[in-house]
């Protein structure tokens, strides 16, 4: 006759992880993220500085309003 007893591991399935387990899991996740970031190719792209010319604003661009004048 087979035993109907529940395995011991099943009792701990719903239990919350301990602080040590959470810390270990987070450290492993950080290591994975850092490794992925270091392996990713880097692209240097910079935005041009903002223009201070009022003619660069879309509302004051003469070419935009050429058909209305």
C-alpha positions, 0 to 999 in steps of 0.5 A: 500500500502506498503512503498518502503522506505529503512530501516535506518540500510541499510544506515550504512551497507557500512560505515566504523566502527568507531575507538571506534568500531574497538577498542572494536572489537579488544579487544574482539578478544584479550580476545578470543585469551587469553582465548583460549591460557590459555585453551590449554594444554601446552607441555614442549619440548626442543631441545637438544643443538647443538653438536660440534662434527664433527662426528655428521654432516651428511657429516662426519658421517662414517656410512653414507659412509660405503658402499662407502669405 
